[in-house]
Amino acid sequence: MPHDRVPQRLRSNAKRMRKEMTEAERRLWNQIRAHRLMGLGFRRQVPIGGYIADFACPQHKLIIEVDGTQHAHPGAAFHDRQRTSKLGETGWTVVRFWNHEVMKELNDVCEHIVGLVREVSPHAFQE
């Protein structure tokens, strides 16, 4: 899959964010990294379309965002909706989970992710 040019500033921010993941991001990453979740390949803190996605599964064009309480504020929520819309226009599906969901309901979060992959790619898990 060809890559778009990524501005150096965005690339540097993504690299920094990989080193400074939140506890919720770390917990989810431990479940989905290295194809641990049903063989799905995820990358973390990935520059996509001028944004940095928390986690992305390029094969199925799925982005997973793990949001803290700052995303509940009206301005942030508006920005998140715009971002989701713009990424959707380029073919990506964006799903958001709150930190507390990842921390307390990790199995449910993972099941939801697998369900979404089945929706966007019905043949994803067939041999």
BELKAZI-V981006 format. One record per helix or strand. SS is the DSSP state (@ for helix, = for strand). FROM is the first residue (numbers start at 0). TO is the last residue. If there is no record, write none. Layout:
BEGIN
ss: {SS/SS}
from: {FROM/FROM}
to: {TO/TO}
END
This chain:
BEGIN
ss: {@/@/=/=/@/=/@/@/=/@/@}
from: {7/22/42/50/57/61/68/73/92/98/105}
to: {18/34/47/56/59/66/71/88/97/103/119}
END
